[in-house]
């Protein structure tokens, strides 16, 4: 697999992950849950 294809797949996966986190934040019921979701998202390898 070429590096261009690999890079494209990584960007697509990161975009899917960001959208999933955005949806979870929108559905969260409390500020504490939002804080927890943001903490988990920021500790994940996708966002480093």
C-alpha distance (Angstrom), angle and dihedral (degrees) to the residues before:
residue distance angle dihedral
X1 . . .
X2 3.75 . .
X3 3.76 122.7 .
X4 3.82 89.5 -117.7
X5 3.81 91.2 58.0
X6 3.79 92.0 44.6
X7 3.80 91.4 49.8
X8 3.81 91.4 48.4
X9 3.81 91.7 51.1
X10 3.79 91.8 49.3
X11 3.81 91.5 51.0
X12 3.81 91.4 48.5
X13 3.80 91.5 50.0
X14 3.81 91.4 48.9
X15 3.82 90.2 50.6
X16 3.83 91.4 50.4
X17 3.79 90.4 49.0
X18 3.81 92.6 49.5
X19 3.82 91.0 49.9
X20 3.81 91.0 49.5
X21 3.80 91.1 50.8
X22 3.82 90.9 47.7
X23 3.82 90.0 52.4
X24 3.81 91.7 48.1
X25 3.80 91.1 49.8
X26 3.80 91.1 50.2
X27 3.82 90.7 51.8
X28 3.78 96.5 44.0
X29 3.76 114.0 118.6
X30 3.78 101.3 -149.0
X31 3.80 142.5 26.2
X32 3.81 89.0 -114.0
X33 3.81 90.8 57.8
X34 3.81 90.7 48.6
X35 3.80 90.0 51.6
X36 3.80 90.7 50.2
X37 3.81 92.3 49.2
X38 3.80 91.6 48.9
X39 3.81 90.7 48.9
X40 3.80 91.0 52.0
X41 3.80 92.3 45.4
X42 3.79 93.0 50.5
X43 3.78 93.0 48.8
X44 3.83 93.1 52.4
X45 3.82 122.0 102.4
X46 3.83 92.5 -120.5
X47 3.79 92.8 68.7
X48 3.79 100.5 43.2
